């Protein structure tokens, strides 16, 4: 008989030390933390990633990402103001003692000591940040290459729509594995992405893609895949673009719809998923309608993913039961083990 003491209560959460937010694999990865249009020139936003508070702001020199912390007494720089001009040029002014930080991160003035030249140590901790596809990508450590490419966002005839963030009280690997799970579409998303009476997943193969496992030609039934109101078999293509980044494409005739999903760990309990959606049809639908559809799908997923136990994704394939329809998830777990991911895994 299974002891009740071996069952984790939904109220018992993992300790931060069990989650490994400082996993070296993650420190070199890119995380989608904001949309570019959220940060106009001389504007700032606060974000969180890998247990760190971040400040994103835009000077005339471009986008900046700093640790949201004044080196003096630890106040949040995001509570400060941006001075667009002055004798010392653009500055971000700390809300506590009005220390002035130049876009380089160096403190250039300490008002309490106006004749004092701030030392080199008096500077903000900066992280690498860049923009691609209208998204802001940040790397906390030394970048391991470039942010993921999303060919559909660069292809003629496609429009790309941002979606999210979707906040999950779950860890990144569980969220990404859900993105890769084709067998749940007809049940969790009944009436939208499938029908409970037609849940069969045809057999498929997984191969090694450019960045990780990849599966093509996965056929499932959907009630209205192309907007005609007629049900049909559609073909899915899934791929891994990073430990916490995955893509999918749905093809129905000439109609194509693709998603690049990126999950950013916020802390040892929560994750934020943002998506880029690209579509080559549906001109009668505006961006808000497409985003609202994805909002509904994400909320249905959230309820299930937050219920999953254990919270740490088991990389030992003997820990859970697997079927052939789980081949992409199995490949993802094997790949995570191969690259040595510790965050959110067991």
Secondary structure, DSSP 8 states (H G I E B T S, - for coil): ---GGGS--TT----HHHH-TT-HHHHTS-EEEEEGGGS-TT-EEEEEETTEEEEEEEETTEEEEEES--TTT---GGGSEEE--STT-SEEE-TTT--EE-TTSBEEE-GGGTT----TTSB--EEEEEEETTEEEEESSS--SS----GGGGSTT-EEEEEEEEEESS-HHHHHHHHT--TTHHHHTBTTTB-TT--------EEE-SSSEEEEEEEEEETTTTSSS--EEEEEEEEEEETTEEEEEEEETTEEEEEEEEEEE-SSS-EEEEEEEEESS-TTS-HHHHHHHHHHHHHHHHHHHHH-SSSSB--STTSS---GGGHHHHHHHHHHHHHT--TTB-
